[in-house]
Amino acid sequence: RALIGRGAAPRALIGCGATLWRPEEELDGCEPEPERGPAADSLPGTPPGPPDGLRQDSLELISRYLREVAGEAQPSAKKLFPGLLGGPGRPGAAGDAVMEKALETLRRVGDGVMRKHELAFQGMLRKLQIQQEEDLQSVVEVAAHVFSDGVTNWGRVVTLISFGAFVAKHLKSIKQEQSI
């Protein structure tokens, strides 16, 4: 729980009087490399590279979670993260087991965040006034605002996914589940 902003680690873990390590301190004095897109070293007109597997797997995982929270029938399980823990020629081929483990973790953490922040999520949903598909642009704006300060961490990521699940429930309740 400390990983998602619940506070400091217990004193027994860090020793009496020890200062807490902060991830920002590890990078002090280092300048980040400029981000370059996949075609940064390519000539104009070069076809795009292969699809980003991690992105596709992440979208599938999040989509399953949102639909599950909204109460929709579960879509067929697709193999997520193939080759991460196993795959062709590797011991312990995981396939569906890896996806289920990831989904189980997202359920546990995401559902906990929804319970903890239910009142805040209700207030945000009321302010956004989502009644039809066009209104979902405001959720995109919320996501952009959450990360506008350049800070990305798992607490923010899971909170945003949890809010998305809360919105998905709302969409189902107003018969707009095609927008999920």
C-alpha positions as CSV (number, residue, x, y, z in Angstrom):
1,R,0.0,0.0,0.0
2,A,2.9,2.3,0.5
3,L,3.6,2.1,-3.2
4,I,0.4,4.0,-4.0
5,G,0.8,6.9,-1.6
6,R,-0.3,5.5,1.7
7,G,2.6,7.1,3.5
8,A,6.0,6.2,4.9
9,A,7.2,2.6,5.4
10,P,7.1,1.3,9.0
11,R,10.1,2.4,11.1
12,A,11.2,-1.2,11.5
13,L,11.9,-1.4,7.8
14,I,13.9,1.8,7.6
15,G,15.6,2.0,10.9
16,C,15.2,4.6,13.6
17,G,16.2,8.1,12.4
18,A,16.9,7.0,8.9
19,T,15.7,9.4,6.2
20,L,13.3,8.0,3.6
21,W,14.6,7.4,0.1
22,R,12.8,9.3,-2.6
23,P,13.0,8.2,-6.2
24,E,13.6,11.8,-7.3
25,E,16.9,11.9,-5.4
26,E,18.3,9.0,-7.3
27,L,18.2,11.0,-10.5
28,D,19.4,14.4,-9.1
29,G,22.0,15.8,-11.3
30,C,21.0,13.7,-14.3
31,E,19.3,15.2,-17.3
32,P,16.7,13.0,-19.0
33,E,17.4,12.1,-22.6
34,P,15.0,13.7,-25.1
35,E,12.2,11.4,-26.1
36,R,12.2,10.3,-29.6
37,G,9.4,8.6,-31.5
38,P,9.9,5.2,-33.2
39,A,10.6,6.9,-36.5
40,A,13.1,9.4,-35.2
41,D,16.0,7.7,-37.0
42,S,14.1,6.9,-40.1
43,L,13.8,8.6,-43.4
44,P,10.5,10.4,-44.3
45,G,8.1,7.9,-45.8
46,T,9.5,5.0,-43.9
47,P,6.6,2.7,-42.9
48,P,5.9,2.6,-39.1
49,G,7.4,-0.2,-37.1
50,P,5.5,-3.2,-35.7
51,P,2.7,-2.4,-33.3
52,D,3.7,-1.8,-29.7
53,G,2.9,-5.1,-28.0
54,L,3.0,-3.8,-24.4
55,R,0.6,-1.0,-25.4
56,Q,-1.9,-3.4,-27.0
57,D,-1.7,-5.8,-24.0
58,S,-2.2,-2.9,-21.6
59,L,-5.2,-1.6,-23.5
60,E,-6.7,-5.1,-23.5
61,L,-6.1,-5.6,-19.8
62,I,-7.7,-2.2,-18.9
63,S,-10.6,-2.7,-21.3
64,R,-11.4,-6.1,-19.6
65,Y,-11.2,-4.5,-16.2
66,L,-13.5,-1.6,-17.2
67,R,-16.1,-3.9,-18.7
68,E,-15.9,-6.2,-15.8
69,V,-16.5,-3.4,-13.3
70,A,-19.4,-2.1,-15.4
71,G,-21.0,-5.6,-15.1
72,E,-20.8,-6.5,-18.8
73,A,-20.3,-10.1,-19.9
74,Q,-16.6,-10.9,-19.8
75,P,-15.0,-10.9,-23.2
76,S,-13.0,-13.9,-24.3
77,A,-9.6,-14.0,-22.6
78,K,-6.8,-13.1,-24.9
79,K,-3.2,-13.9,-24.2
80,L,-1.6,-10.9,-22.7
81,F,2.0,-10.4,-22.1
82,P,3.0,-13.4,-24.2
83,G,6.6,-14.4,-23.7
84,L,7.0,-12.3,-20.6
85,L,7.1,-15.2,-18.2
86,G,7.2,-17.9,-20.9
87,G,6.5,-18.5,-24.5
88,P,7.9,-20.4,-27.5
89,G,11.0,-22.1,-26.4
90,R,10.9,-20.8,-22.9
91,P,9.9,-22.8,-19.8
92,G,6.7,-21.9,-18.0
93,A,4.6,-20.6,-20.9
94,A,2.1,-18.3,-19.2
95,G,-0.4,-16.9,-21.7
96,D,-3.8,-16.7,-20.0
97,A,-2.3,-17.3,-16.6
98,V,-0.3,-14.0,-16.8
99,M,-3.3,-12.1,-18.0
100,E,-5.4,-13.5,-15.2
101,K,-2.7,-12.6,-12.6
102,A,-2.5,-9.0,-14.0
103,L,-6.3,-8.7,-14.0
104,E,-6.5,-10.1,-10.4
105,T,-4.0,-7.5,-9.3
106,L,-5.8,-4.7,-11.1
107,R,-9.1,-5.8,-9.5
108,R,-7.7,-5.8,-6.0
109,V,-5.9,-2.5,-6.2
110,G,-8.4,-0.7,-8.5
111,D,-11.4,-1.8,-6.4
112,G,-9.7,-0.7,-3.3
113,V,-9.0,2.8,-4.8
114,M,-12.7,3.0,-5.9
115,R,-13.9,2.2,-2.4
116,K,-11.5,4.7,-0.8
117,H,-12.3,7.5,-3.2
118,E,-15.9,6.8,-3.9
119,L,-17.2,10.2,-2.7
120,A,-14.5,12.1,-4.6
121,F,-15.3,10.1,-7.8
122,Q,-19.0,10.8,-7.4
123,G,-18.4,14.5,-7.1
124,M,-16.1,14.5,-10.1
125,L,-18.7,12.5,-12.1
126,R,-21.4,15.0,-11.1
127,K,-19.2,17.9,-12.3
128,L,-18.4,16.2,-15.6
129,Q,-22.1,15.6,-16.3
130,I,-21.5,12.6,-18.6
131,Q,-24.7,11.7,-20.3
132,Q,-23.6,10.7,-23.8
133,E,-20.5,9.7,-25.7
134,E,-19.5,13.2,-26.6
135,D,-19.2,14.1,-22.9
136,L,-16.4,11.6,-22.5
137,Q,-13.9,14.2,-23.9
138,S,-13.9,15.7,-20.4
139,V,-12.5,12.4,-19.0
140,V,-9.6,12.7,-21.5
141,E,-9.1,16.3,-20.2
142,V,-9.0,15.0,-16.6
143,A,-6.4,12.4,-17.6
144,A,-4.3,15.1,-19.3
145,H,-4.6,17.3,-16.3
146,V,-3.5,14.5,-13.8
147,F,-0.2,14.1,-15.7
148,S,0.3,17.7,-16.8
149,D,2.9,18.3,-14.1
150,G,5.1,15.7,-15.7
151,V,4.9,13.4,-12.7
152,T,3.9,9.8,-13.4
153,N,3.6,7.2,-10.8
154,W,1.6,4.0,-10.2
155,G,-0.7,5.7,-7.7
156,R,-1.8,8.2,-10.3
157,V,-2.1,5.5,-13.0
158,V,-4.2,3.2,-10.9
159,T,-6.4,6.1,-9.7
160,L,-7.0,7.1,-13.2
161,I,-7.9,3.5,-14.2
162,S,-10.2,3.3,-11.2
163,F,-11.9,6.5,-12.1
164,G,-12.4,5.1,-15.6
165,A,-14.0,2.0,-14.1
166,F,-16.3,4.3,-12.0
167,V,-17.2,6.2,-15.2
168,A,-17.8,2.8,-17.0
169,K,-20.3,1.8,-14.2
170,H,-22.1,5.1,-14.7
171,L,-22.2,4.6,-18.5
172,K,-23.7,1.2,-18.0
173,S,-26.3,2.6,-15.7
174,I,-27.4,5.2,-18.3
175,K,-27.5,2.6,-21.1
176,Q,-24.3,4.0,-22.8
177,E,-22.2,0.9,-22.4
178,Q,-21.2,1.1,-26.1
179,S,-19.0,4.0,-25.0
180,I,-17.0,2.0,-22.6
